[in-house]
Amino acid sequence: MITVLYFWKIPTKRIPRALYFMATQKAQLKKVPGVNFVKVLGTGRGETFTPADADVHRWGFLVTIDEKFLSQFDESDIIQRWRKGSHSEFRAVLEPISSHGKWSRQEPFTPTAFDRENIQIAAITRARIKWSQNFRFWRSVPPVTLSLARSKGLIGAIGIGEAPIGLQGTFSLWDSASALKEFAYKGKAHQGAIQATSTYKWYSEELFARFAILEVRGSL
C-alpha cells in the first residue's frame, strides 16, 4: 500500500462546491478499488492551528491505496471533478518508512524496508487535541511553526485538519531525513513543545509518520 495526497487550490466561487465534496466524498472514496484508508482534509497556514489559520481556497484528501490502482484512481471521476475549475493541483505519492501512533483508532501506514539513500522525505503529524487543552496548545504553537519555517532543508509545509478545531496536523516535505531529524530532535522550540506535551498531555490521540517521496506533482 502506498499513500497519496492531493490538494487543490480553488477560486472563491468554488468554495460551496468544495464544501459539498468534503461532506460527501469520503464515502465515495472508500468504495474506490484498492483504497484502504481515507481522510478528507482542509488546510491552513499552520501558524497557530486556530480557525483563523484555515485556507478556504485549498482542500484535499489522503488515501492509502494498492499501487496497481494508482493510475486508474488518478483518472477517476472523483479526481476529475476536483480538477474542474481548480487553479492548481498538488499530488504526492509516498511510501511509508516509519509510523508511530494512531489516526482515528487505526494504524493506517505500514512501513516498508526502504533502503535507498539520499531521498527526499515527507512527514505527517496529526493529533486529536483535548478540548480542555486547546488554548494552552494554541499558545505553544507559534514558536514551533516559526522554527519550522526557518528550518534548513524544508521544502514546504502546510497545516492539515479534519475539522477547524481539535483535529490538527501538518504535512511537510524535506530535502533529506537528516534535515527532518535536525528539526524534530534538535530544534529548541520543538523540544520545548515535546516537553510540554509530556507535562500537559494535551493529545488524546497522536501520530507521526515519515515517508519516502516517490513522486511529487505540482507545488505546495
C-alpha positions in Angstrom: 0.0 0.0 0.0 1.2 3.5 -0.9 0.0 6.8 0.4 -1.3 9.5 -1.9 -2.2 13.1 -1.0 -4.0 15.5 -3.3 -4.5 19.2 -2.7 -6.4 21.7 -4.9 -6.4 25.5 -4.9 -9.8 26.7 -5.9 -11.4 30.2 -6.7 -13.8 31.7 -4.2 -16.9 30.9 -6.3 -16.0 27.2 -6.0 -15.9 27.1 -2.2 -19.5 25.9 -1.8 -18.8 23.1 -4.2 -15.7 22.1 -2.3 -17.6 22.0 1.0 -20.2 19.7 -0.7 -17.4 17.5 -1.9 -15.8 17.3 1.5 -19.1 16.3 3.1 -19.9 13.6 0.5 -16.7 12.2 -1.0 -15.3 10.2 2.0 -17.9 7.5 1.5 -17.3 7.6 -2.3 -13.5 7.3 -1.8 -13.9 4.2 0.4 -15.6 2.4 -2.5 -12.7 3.1 -5.0 -10.9 -0.1 -5.9 -7.6 -0.6 -4.0 -8.3 2.2 -1.4 -7.9 1.2 2.2 -7.8 4.4 4.3 -9.4 7.8 3.6 -9.2 11.2 5.2 -10.7 14.3 3.6 -8.7 17.4 4.6 -9.0 21.1 5.0 -5.8 23.1 5.0 -4.3 26.1 6.7 -1.2 28.2 7.1 -0.1 26.1 10.1 0.9 29.1 12.1 -1.5 29.0 15.1 -3.7 25.9 14.4 -6.8 28.0 15.3 -9.7 28.5 12.9 -8.1 31.8 11.8 -5.4 29.7 10.1 -7.9 28.0 7.7 -7.4 28.3 4.0 -10.8 28.0 2.4 -9.2 28.0 -1.1 -7.3 24.8 -0.6 -8.8 21.4 0.0 -7.7 17.8 -0.5 -7.6 14.3 0.8 -5.3 11.4 1.7 -5.7 7.8 0.8 -3.7 4.6 1.2 -4.1 2.6 -2.0 -2.7 -0.5 -3.7 -0.1 0.8 -6.1 -1.5 -1.1 -9.1 -4.7 1.0 -8.9 -2.9 4.4 -8.7 -3.2 5.3 -12.4 -6.8 4.3 -12.5 -7.5 6.4 -9.4 -5.7 9.4 -10.8 -8.1 9.5 -13.8 -11.2 8.7 -11.8 -14.4 10.8 -11.8 -13.6 11.9 -8.3 -10.3 13.4 -9.2 -11.6 14.9 -12.4 -14.4 16.7 -10.6 -11.8 18.3 -8.3 -9.6 19.3 -11.2 -12.5 21.0 -13.0 -12.3 24.7 -12.0 -9.3 24.4 -9.7 -6.4 26.8 -10.1 -3.8 24.1 -9.4 -3.3 20.6 -8.2 -0.7 19.1 -5.9 -0.1 15.3 -5.7 2.4 13.4 -3.6 3.0 9.7 -3.9 4.6 8.4 -0.8 6.0 5.1 0.7 5.9 4.8 4.5 9.2 4.5 6.2 8.1 4.7 9.8 4.8 5.4 11.7 4.0 5.8 15.3 0.6 6.3 16.8 -2.9 6.1 15.5 -5.3 8.1 13.4 -9.0 7.6 14.2 -8.0 4.5 16.2 -6.3 3.0 13.2 -2.7 2.5 12.2 -3.1 3.5 8.5 0.6 3.3 7.3 2.5 0.1 7.0 6.3 0.9 6.9 8.4 -0.9 4.3 12.1 -1.7 4.3 13.0 1.3 2.1 16.8 1.2 1.5 17.5 4.0 -0.9 19.8 6.7 0.4 19.7 10.5 -0.3 16.0 10.6 -0.8 13.6 13.4 -0.1 11.3 12.8 2.8 7.7 13.7 3.7 6.3 13.9 7.2 2.7 13.8 8.5 1.9 14.8 12.1 -1.7 14.5 13.3 -3.2 14.9 16.8 -6.6 14.9 18.4 -6.4 17.7 21.0 -8.3 17.5 24.2 -10.9 20.3 24.4 -9.6 21.3 27.8 -6.1 21.9 26.4 -6.9 23.8 23.2 -5.9 27.2 24.4 -2.7 26.0 26.1 -1.8 24.1 22.8 -2.5 27.2 20.7 -0.2 29.3 22.8 2.6 26.8 22.3 2.4 26.6 18.6 3.8 29.9 17.2 7.4 29.3 18.3 7.4 25.8 16.8 5.9 27.0 13.4 8.4 29.8 13.2 11.2 27.4 13.9 9.8 25.0 11.2 9.6 27.8 8.6 13.3 28.6 9.2 14.5 25.0 9.2 17.3 24.1 6.8 16.2 21.6 4.3 12.5 22.3 4.5 10.9 22.3 1.0 7.4 23.2 2.1 4.8 22.7 4.8 1.1 23.3 5.4 -1.4 22.7 8.1 -4.0 19.9 7.6 -7.1 19.0 9.5 -10.3 17.1 9.5 -12.1 19.9 11.4 -11.4 23.6 12.2 -10.8 22.8 15.9 -9.3 19.8 17.7 -8.1 17.6 14.8 -4.9 19.3 13.7 -1.8 18.2 11.8 1.0 19.1 9.4 2.2 17.9 6.1 5.8 18.8 5.2 8.4 18.0 2.6 12.1 17.8 3.3 15.4 17.6 1.3 16.6 14.7 3.5 15.9 12.6 6.5 18.7 14.3 8.3 17.1 17.7 7.8 13.8 16.4 9.3 15.7 14.9 12.3 17.5 18.1 12.9 14.3 20.0 13.3 12.5 17.2 15.2 15.2 16.3 17.7 17.5 19.3 18.0 15.3 22.4 17.5 14.8 24.2 20.8 11.2 25.2 20.1 10.2 21.7 19.0 11.9 20.2 22.0 10.0 22.6 24.3 6.8 21.5 22.7 7.6 17.8 23.2 8.3 18.5 26.9 5.0 20.5 27.2 3.1 17.6 25.6 4.5 15.2 28.2 3.6 17.6 31.0 0.1 18.6 30.0 -0.9 15.5 28.0 -3.0 17.6 25.6 -3.4 14.9 23.0 -6.0 12.1 23.3 -4.5 10.6 20.1 -1.4 11.4 18.0 0.5 10.1 15.0 3.9 10.9 13.4 4.8 9.2 10.2 7.7 9.6 7.7 7.6 8.7 4.1 10.0 8.4 1.1 8.8 10.7 -1.7 8.2 8.6 -4.8 6.7 11.4 -6.9 5.6 14.9 -6.5 3.4 16.7 -9.0 2.7 20.4 -8.5 3.8 22.6 -5.6 2.6 23.3 -2.1 
